[in-house]
């Protein structure tokens, strides 16, 4: 059969294309996309200052963070970092923070703290920037009640979302948004690794600040509630932590959930734990860079 010159030319080009794009097994290799690294910051009340120490080490070593998922204290720190504050700026803010800036005690009525001051502090600090306009994509994890389902905010009022995520049952009053009520995300997902995965993360660095070895005796009603909830956090976190690529676990068990004054120690523990995990994180980043899935730092 005589092949027309134009068709013959097309067949030659097609043959060259497939020879150059197939593996020996004959399968065309898909183009690899850019990898997305998620930082998942867990719940833990005053131990949450450890997140700042972790951020300091990651930032100093130019570890890219493409999204942040925060639960409770993790949402507080995560929202501010996502807005654009550096880790060192966050440390300065934390050490200068007065408890009364974010805590508004009330006569106990479904909670000891209203949470309005916390919401106002976040919104003022991020200049009322909504979640979807933050520099780094950010997800605040909450729990809907009475259903108990995990609900994640990625759009809307940043302060309100963080307040809902931080509303520890029995300590904070639940937050009403529209016709629904929300409490602390740690009730169902203290370290929300699965949320990061479903949001498109390829690599997950999880920071667990729950204290499973807290040997302190609780002092007073609030401390008893917080310590009991922290035990729950530790048990719930285990399953999702197994699905993270890297787990950073600051040794903050000696810091009580309400010991706001130990923030500097919490930051230092975050730094220490991040330094221990750094070689593994760097290996992952190096491999992704070699694959062309991350830009060289």
C-alpha positions in Angstrom: 0.0 0.0 0.0 1.4 3.4 -1.0 1.5 5.9 1.9 1.2 9.6 1.0 4.2 11.7 1.9 2.2 13.9 4.4 0.9 10.8 6.2 4.3 9.2 6.3 5.8 12.4 7.8 3.0 12.4 10.5 3.7 8.7 11.4 7.4 9.4 11.8 6.8 12.4 14.1 4.2 10.4 16.1 6.7 7.5 16.5 9.4 9.8 17.8 7.0 11.4 20.3 6.0 8.0 21.8 9.6 6.7 21.9 10.6 9.8 23.9 7.7 9.8 26.3 7.3 6.1 27.2 8.9 4.0 29.9 10.4 0.6 28.8 7.1 -0.9 29.8 5.3 1.3 27.3 3.4 3.5 29.9 3.4 7.2 29.3 4.7 9.0 32.3 2.3 11.7 33.7 3.7 15.1 34.3 4.4 15.6 38.1 2.7 18.6 39.7 4.1 20.8 42.4 4.1 19.3 45.9 2.1 21.1 48.6 3.4 20.9 52.2 0.9 21.4 54.9 1.7 22.4 58.5 -0.9 21.0 60.9 -1.0 22.7 64.3 -2.7 20.8 67.1 -4.8 21.7 70.1 -3.5 22.2 73.6 -4.4 25.6 75.2 -1.4 27.4 76.7 0.9 24.7 75.3 0.1 26.2 71.9 2.9 28.7 72.3 5.2 25.7 71.3 3.9 26.2 67.7 5.8 29.4 67.5 9.0 27.6 68.3 8.3 25.1 65.6 7.7 27.9 63.1 10.9 29.6 64.0 13.0 26.6 63.1 11.1 25.8 59.9 11.3 29.5 58.8 15.1 29.7 59.7 15.7 26.6 57.5 13.5 27.9 54.6 11.1 24.9 54.8 8.2 25.9 52.5 4.7 25.9 54.0 1.9 25.9 51.4 -1.1 25.6 53.7 -1.8 25.6 57.5 -4.5 23.7 59.3 -5.1 24.7 62.9 -7.2 23.3 65.7 -7.9 25.4 68.9 -4.5 26.9 70.0 -3.2 25.8 66.6 -5.7 27.9 64.8 -4.8 31.0 66.9 -1.1 30.8 66.0 -1.7 29.5 62.5 -4.1 32.3 61.5 -1.5 34.9 62.5 1.3 33.2 60.6 -1.0 32.7 57.6 -1.7 36.4 57.6 2.0 37.2 57.2 3.7 37.7 60.5 7.1 36.1 60.8 7.8 33.5 63.5 10.0 36.0 65.3 7.3 38.6 65.2 4.9 36.0 66.6 7.3 35.4 69.5 7.5 39.1 70.3 3.8 39.3 70.2 3.4 36.2 72.4 5.8 37.4 75.1 4.1 40.8 75.2 0.6 39.4 75.3 -1.4 39.9 78.4 -3.9 37.3 79.4 -6.6 40.0 79.7 -6.1 40.8 76.0 -7.8 37.6 75.0 -9.7 36.4 78.0 -13.1 37.8 79.1 -14.3 36.0 82.2 -18.1 36.0 82.9 -20.4 34.5 85.5 -20.4 30.8 84.5 -23.2 30.2 82.0 -22.3 27.4 79.6 -18.7 28.5 80.0 -16.4 30.7 82.0 -15.1 32.8 79.0 -17.2 34.6 76.4 -14.5 34.6 73.7 -15.3 38.0 72.3 -11.9 39.4 73.3 -10.1 36.6 71.5 -12.2 37.2 68.4 -11.5 40.9 68.5 -7.8 40.4 69.1 -7.4 38.2 66.0 -9.5 40.5 63.8 -7.6 43.6 64.9 -4.2 41.9 64.5 -5.0 40.7 61.0 -6.7 44.0 60.1 -10.0 42.2 59.5 -8.6 40.2 56.7 -11.0 37.3 55.9 -9.7 33.7 55.8 -9.7 33.5 52.1 -7.5 36.5 51.8 -4.7 35.3 54.1 -1.2 35.0 52.6 -1.1 31.3 53.2 -4.2 29.1 52.7 -5.6 28.5 56.2 -8.2 26.1 57.6 -9.7 26.5 61.1 -11.1 23.2 62.5 -14.2 23.3 64.7 -16.8 20.9 66.0 -20.5 21.4 65.3 -22.9 20.7 68.1 -25.1 18.9 68.8 -24.1 16.7 65.9 -20.4 16.4 66.8 -19.2 16.6 63.2 -15.9 18.2 62.2 -16.4 21.5 60.4 -13.7 23.4 58.7 -13.6 27.1 58.0 -11.6 28.4 55.0 -13.7 31.5 54.2 -15.2 34.3 56.2 -14.4 36.1 59.4 -11.0 35.0 60.6 -11.6 36.0 64.3 -14.9 34.3 64.5 -13.5 31.1 63.0 -10.5 31.1 65.4 -12.8 31.8 68.3 -15.0 28.8 67.4 -12.0 26.6 67.0 -10.7 27.6 70.4 -14.0 27.3 72.3 -13.1 24.5 74.7 -16.4 23.0 76.1 -17.0 24.1 79.7 -14.4 26.8 79.5 -15.6 29.0 76.5 -19.2 29.6 75.6 -20.1 27.9 72.3 -20.0 30.2 69.3 -23.2 30.8 67.3 -22.6 31.4 63.5 -25.8 31.7 61.6 -28.2 29.0 62.9 -25.4 26.7 64.1 -23.3 26.3 67.3 -19.6 25.5 67.3 -17.1 24.4 69.9 -13.4 23.5 70.0 -12.2 21.5 67.0 -10.1 19.3 69.4 -13.3 17.5 70.5 -13.2 15.5 67.2 -9.9 16.4 65.6 -7.1 17.7 67.8 -4.4 17.3 65.1 -6.3 17.5 61.8 -4.1 15.5 59.5 -7.1 14.2 57.5 -8.3 17.8 56.8 -4.9 18.6 55.3 -5.0 15.6 53.1 -8.5 16.3 51.8 -7.5 19.9 51.2 -4.8 18.9 48.8 -1.6 18.4 50.8 1.0 16.0 49.5 3.3 16.2 52.6 2.1 16.8 56.1 4.1 18.1 59.0 2.0 17.7 62.2 2.7 19.3 65.5 1.1 17.5 68.5 1.1 19.5 71.7 -1.2 17.2 73.7 0.4 15.9 76.9 -0.1 12.3 77.5 2.3 12.2 80.4 0.9 15.1 82.5 1.6 14.2 86.1 0.5 17.4 87.7 -2.4 17.5 90.1 -5.2 19.8 88.8 -5.8 22.9 90.8 -9.4 24.1 90.6 -12.4 23.5 88.3 -10.9 25.1 85.1 -7.6 23.2 85.5 -9.5 19.9 86.0 -11.6 20.4 82.9 -8.5 21.4 80.8 -6.5 18.4 82.0 -9.3 16.0 81.3 -9.8 17.5 77.8 -6.1 17.2 77.2 -6.2 13.5 77.9 -9.0 13.2 75.3 -6.9 15.2 72.8 -4.0 12.8 73.3 -6.1 9.7 72.7 -7.9 11.1 69.7 -4.8 12.4 68.0 -3.1 9.1 67.7 -5.0 7.8 64.7 -4.5 10.8 62.5 -0.9 11.3 63.5 -0.1 7.9 62.0 -1.0 9.4 58.6 1.3 12.4 58.9 4.7 12.3 57.1 6.5 14.0 60.0 5.3 14.4 63.6 6.8 17.0 65.8 5.9 16.5 69.5 7.2 19.2 71.8 7.8 18.0 75.4 5.3 20.3 77.0 3.7 17.8 79.5 5.0 19.8 82.4 3.2 22.9 81.2 -0.4 23.2 82.4 -3.1 24.0 79.8 -3.8 27.2 81.8 -0.2 28.2 82.6 -0.1 31.2 80.3 3.0 32.4 82.1 5.1 29.5 80.8 4.8 30.6 77.2 8.6 31.2 76.9 9.3 27.6 78.0 6.7 26.3 75.5 8.3 28.2 72.6 11.7 26.7 73.6 10.3 23.2 73.6 8.8 23.8 70.2 12.2 24.8 68.9 13.9 21.7 70.4 11.3 19.3 69.0 11.5 20.9 65.5 15.3 20.7 65.5 15.0 16.9 66.2 12.6 16.5 63.3 14.5 18.8 60.9 16.8 16.2 59.2 13.7 14.1 58.2 12.0 17.3 56.9 15.0 18.4 55.0 15.3 14.9 53.4 11.7 15.2 52.1 12.3 18.7 50.8 15.5 17.7 49.1 13.9 14.7 47.4 10.9 16.8 46.2 13.3 19.4 44.9 15.3 16.7 43.0 12.0 15.5 41.5 11.3 19.0 40.3 8.2 19.2 42.5 9.6 22.0 44.7 11.5 25.1 43.7 15.0 25.2 45.2 15.1 27.3 48.4 
